[in-house]
Amino acid sequence: MTEISTIGVVGFGVMGAAIGMNAAMSGYRVVFKELNDELVKTMFDRWIVSPLNKRIEKGKMDQAQMDQVVSMISGTSHYEDLAECDLVIEAAVENMDLKVQIFDDLSKVCRKDTILASNTSTFLIEKVMTKATHPERTAGLHYFFPANVNRLVEVIRQKATNDDTYDALMGFAEKNRKTAITVKDFPGFAINPIFISSYMVLDSFYNGKQYNAATLEDISQKALGVRFGIMWVQNGSGLGTCYHAAVSMYDYLGHSEIGYPGVPSQLINQFEGGKPWDLTDGEVLQDEALRKAVADRLLGTIFAISTHLIENDVVSIKDLELGVCTSLAWPKGPFSLMNEMGMAEAARLVKTVVEAGDFKMPKKFSGDTPEAWAL
Ligand SMILES: NC(=O)c1ccc[n+]([C@@H]2O[C@H](COP(=O)([O-])OP(=O)(O)OC[C@H]3O[C@@H](n4cnc5c(N)ncnc54)[C@H](O)[C@@H]3O)[C@@H](O)[C@H]2O)c1
């Protein structure tokens, strides 16, 4: 199996820097590339020197340990300096033309056995790699924000990805102390299709009155058994990111055999207003019937898209359960939730979202009450 010891990171922003820091702390040499020398210095100071100094101040690290990590990371503004890398992870801004160009440029300077991976959130890996000259050495490596804390990594095999590339990336994730799941090249991969449709459906109930943000946050907390609900997580991700991701997912899947909810006007308005959801915008609604209407649609959405992901061989049941619990911090994954609630009730909720036009009916739920999931 390919031995990885030096990695390149293209784009040293929020994600790239956290990926680089994580790798350096796990013993990898890291060479990052930024747009120009000024950004190389700014990003190194912002994402490496300053946070490590804070760790020293808090007594979580000593100077020798910091020097060790810093010595593992260097920056450049030239692709040629990535020539020696065994693996290059691209984490530049989410723009298709830019990413295609980056992999074209990397293909010209890297060895033919260098593994090229993208951290894109929304583009198909096959498309991003159109100009990579050795597609069998390409894959997706999708980290979750914040990438040095969130343990999940999706390893995305595109059609051309060979076994050695896949095995090397699984090994790399493990040495970085990450939980890796295997995912097919699919819009949004495995976790985001669930998370994004969840907030789209929840937001569609918002009316600033009985369904205020405080109520929707509370309903999502109770339905999923989480401390931080879906309105809170949207604020953390940024409403801009949430809006663009919703548009992208609808474009990919809205008219497919899977279906996807339309982008709700409430999310568009909130994004255009430039403010996060106000989670203290009034009383939390107590009316059980009105609360249940929302919780049913939320859970039905999660059940429908999760079932479609399995039926389309995007991910295994085991990996999807693990991935959702690891990345979103839900105590139970979608299939455990369905089994516990009972398949007759799960089928009722799926039917609700199919009738609302959010999804097409998954095969599993198209006949009589289906068997429980084999976990
Ligand atoms: N932020 C998240 O929550 C998140 C989560 C998962 C995946 N992603 C994906 O990770 C990627 C990066 O996102 P981010 O939030 O870190 O963005 P960011 O804007 O913080 O960082 C992007 C960096 O790329 C640099 N860059 C742009 N073009 C470049 C080039 N040609 N060469 C070298 N550097 C270049 C920019 O200067 C910038 O520093 C995107 O594809 C995004 O979709 C983001």
The ligand as an SDF file (V2000), in Angstrom:
LIG
                    3D

 44 48  0  0  0  0  0  0  0  0999 V2000
  -16.2690   25.5350    6.0900 N   0  0  0  0  0  0  0  0  0  0  0  0
  -16.8880   24.3810    6.2230 C   0  0  0  0  0  0  0  0  0  0  0  0
  -17.7190   24.1580    7.1080 O   0  0  0  0  0  0  0  0  0  0  0  0
  -16.5640   23.2570    5.2590 C   0  0  0  0  0  0  0  0  0  0  0  0
  -16.8250   21.9190    5.6350 C   0  0  0  0  0  0  0  0  0  0  0  0
  -16.4670   20.8800    4.7560 C   0  0  0  0  0  0  0  0  0  0  0  0
  -15.8960   21.1910    3.5160 C   0  0  0  0  0  0  0  0  0  0  0  0
  -15.6760   22.5090    3.1710 N   0  0  0  0  0  0  0  0  0  0  0  0
  -15.0560   22.7690    1.8640 C   0  0  0  0  0  0  0  0  0  0  0  0
  -13.6810   23.0510    2.0680 O   0  0  0  0  0  0  0  0  0  0  0  0
  -13.2090   23.9560    1.0720 C   0  0  0  0  0  0  0  0  0  0  0  0
  -12.5820   25.1610    1.7550 C   0  0  0  0  0  0  0  0  0  0  0  0
  -13.5430   25.8150    2.5680 O   0  0  0  0  0  0  0  0  0  0  0  0
  -13.1060   26.8370    3.6970 P   0  0  0  0  0  0  0  0  0  0  0  0
  -14.3170   27.0670    4.5140 O   0  0  0  0  0  0  0  0  0  0  0  0
  -11.8460   26.4050    4.3310 O   0  0  0  0  0  0  0  0  0  0  0  0
  -12.8080   28.1550    2.7940 O   0  0  0  0  0  0  0  0  0  0  0  0
  -11.8680   29.3960    3.1370 P   0  0  0  0  0  0  0  0  0  0  0  0
  -12.3530   30.5070    2.3000 O   0  0  0  0  0  0  0  0  0  0  0  0
  -11.7230   29.5870    4.6090 O   0  0  0  0  0  0  0  0  0  0  0  0
  -10.4140   28.9530    2.6050 O   0  0  0  0  0  0  0  0  0  0  0  0
  -10.1060   28.7940    1.2510 C   0  0  0  0  0  0  0  0  0  0  0  0
   -8.6520   29.1820    1.0390 C   0  0  0  0  0  0  0  0  0  0  0  0
   -8.2640   28.8140   -0.2910 O   0  0  0  0  0  0  0  0  0  0  0  0
   -7.3470   29.7700   -0.7550 C   0  0  0  0  0  0  0  0  0  0  0  0
   -7.2370   29.6410   -2.2180 N   0  0  0  0  0  0  0  0  0  0  0  0
   -8.1360   30.0020   -3.1610 C   0  0  0  0  0  0  0  0  0  0  0  0
   -7.6440   29.7010   -4.3960 N   0  0  0  0  0  0  0  0  0  0  0  0
   -6.4340   29.1260   -4.2330 C   0  0  0  0  0  0  0  0  0  0  0  0
   -5.4260   28.6060   -5.1050 C   0  0  0  0  0  0  0  0  0  0  0  0
   -5.6050   28.6110   -6.4370 N   0  0  0  0  0  0  0  0  0  0  0  0
   -4.3040   28.1000   -4.5670 N   0  0  0  0  0  0  0  0  0  0  0  0
   -4.1520   28.0720   -3.2410 C   0  0  0  0  0  0  0  0  0  0  0  0
   -5.0500   28.5760   -2.3560 N   0  0  0  0  0  0  0  0  0  0  0  0
   -6.1730   29.0820   -2.8440 C   0  0  0  0  0  0  0  0  0  0  0  0
   -7.9070   31.1030   -0.2570 C   0  0  0  0  0  0  0  0  0  0  0  0
   -6.9080   32.0960   -0.2320 O   0  0  0  0  0  0  0  0  0  0  0  0
   -8.3850   30.6890    1.1500 C   0  0  0  0  0  0  0  0  0  0  0  0
   -7.4100   30.9090    2.1340 O   0  0  0  0  0  0  0  0  0  0  0  0
  -14.4330   24.2950    0.2060 C   0  0  0  0  0  0  0  0  0  0  0  0
  -14.4450   23.4430   -0.9100 O   0  0  0  0  0  0  0  0  0  0  0  0
  -15.5970   23.9790    1.1340 C   0  0  0  0  0  0  0  0  0  0  0  0
  -16.7730   23.6530    0.4340 O   0  0  0  0  0  0  0  0  0  0  0  0
  -15.9660   23.5270    4.0230 C   0  0  0  0  0  0  0  0  0  0  0  0
  1  2  1  0
  2  3  2  0
  2  4  1  0
  4  5  1  0
  4 44  2  0
  5  6  2  0
  6  7  1  0
  7  8  2  0
  8  9  1  0
  8 44  1  0
  9 10  1  0
  9 42  1  0
 10 11  1  0
 11 12  1  0
 11 40  1  0
 12 13  1  0
 13 14  1  0
 14 15  2  0
 14 16  1  0
 14 17  1  0
 17 18  1  0
 18 19  2  0
 18 20  1  0
 18 21  1  0
 21 22  1  0
 22 23  1  0
 23 24  1  0
 23 38  1  0
 24 25  1  0
 25 26  1  0
 25 36  1  0
 26 27  1  0
 26 35  1  0
 27 28  2  0
 28 29  1  0
 29 30  1  0
 29 35  2  0
 30 31  1  0
 30 32  2  0
 32 33  1  0
 33 34  2  0
 34 35  1  0
 36 37  1  0
 36 38  1  0
 38 39  1  0
 40 41  1  0
 40 42  1  0
 42 43  1  0
M  CHG  2   8   1  16  -1
M  END
$$$$
